Amino acid sequence: MLRTLLAAAALLAAMPVHADTITCAGEGATIVLDVTFDAQRAGGTVTAIRAETEYDTLSTDEAETIAFSAVAYDRIEAGLESPHVGPMTLTLDIVRAFVPEPGEGPETGVVVAGVARVAGVGTMTLTCTGL
């Protein structure tokens, strides 16, 4: 049993991962996410967030922390907390839509957009690149 668990852990550790930077902009804000995807790009983790508005900058490089993240092939959700503002300083929901093509060819008609809510600023729509 232990040998099976160790073999599975070693296999998972050896699987390649893909790191991407996703940039979203709209209505006076720019939000940049660093995301690490698993080998199949079906899931992953948000590892860093930086949001700049005309009023403030929020960043995991500073005092803010990632409260939650959910990463799938076609959707990313994340929340950011700030010790100065409180829980859910930023919530972000990004959706990726595309036209599936038969075979191994590239996807066409890819659109990546999202909605963010920034405390003290409001809710805004976003257009994103890098996903």
N, C-alpha and C positions, 0 to 999 in steps of 0.2 A: 504494500500500500504506500509506504513512505517513498519507495523507489519510484513508483508511478507518479506521485506528486512532484518529486524532484525533477523527473524527466519532463513533465508538463511545464513546470516553472522554467526550466532551461530552454524549452522550445519557445515559450512566450517571450523570454528575454532575448532570444536570438532573432525574433521577427523584426524586420525593418520597419521603421516609422518614417513618416513624412511630416516635416514642419513647414507650415505656410504662414505668411503674414497676410492678413485680410484687412483692407482699408475701406472704411465706410464714410461717406460724407453726405451732408445735407443740412439745410436750414440752420446754418451757423455753427455746425459741429463737425469735427472729424474724429472718428474712433478707429483705432488700430488694435487688432487682436493678433496675438501669436497663438497658433493652434498646432498641436502635435496630433496627427492622424495615425491610426493603426495602419498596418500593411495593406489592408483592403480598402482603406479610406471610408469604412462604414461607421467608425466611431473615433473618439479621441478625447483630448483634454485642452481646454483653454489655459495657456500657461502665463499669459500677460495681457493686460489691457491698458491702453492709454486713450483718454478722451479729452479733447480740447474743445471748449466752447468760447464764445466771446467773453464769458464771465469768469471761467475757471478752468483749471487743468486737473484731471483726476488720473492717477497712474499707479499701477502696482509697483513701479519703481520708487514710488514715494511711500505714503502712509496707507494707501488703500489696499484692500485685500479682495480676492475673488471669493464671493459668498457662495456661488453655485455655478456650474457649467454643465451643459449637456450638448454633446457633439454627435451628429449623425451625418450621413452623406449629403442629405438635402436640407439640414436645419442645424443652426447653432443658437443656443440660448445661454446667456451669461448674466450674472449679477455682480455688482461691485459694491463693497461697503467702505465707508470712510469713518474714522474715529471722530472727525470733526463735524460730520453731517448726520451720520447714523446709518442704520441698515438700508440696504437697497438704494444707495446713492445713484446707481446707474443700473438699469435693466435693459437688456438687448436681446432682440429676437431677429435672426437672419434666416431667410428662406431662399433656397436655390431651386429654380424651376428650369426645365430644359425639355427639348424635344428628343425623345429616345429614338435612336436609329438602329435598325437591325445590323448585326455584325459587329465588327471590332472598330469601326470608324469613330471619329470624334463626335461628341455630342454637338448639336446645333441649337441655336436659339436659346442659349443659356442666359438667364437673367438672375441676378442676385440682388435682393433688396431686403430691407429690414425696417424695424421700428425700434427706437430707443426712447427711454424716459430718463431724463437727467434731473435730479433733485434741484429745485430752484430755477430751472430753465424751462422744463416742460417736455412734451412728447414731440418727436420729430420722425419723419420718414427718411430713409437712407438708401443710397445706391452704393453697392459694394463691388470691389474688385479683388482678385487674388484667390478665388475659390473655384 
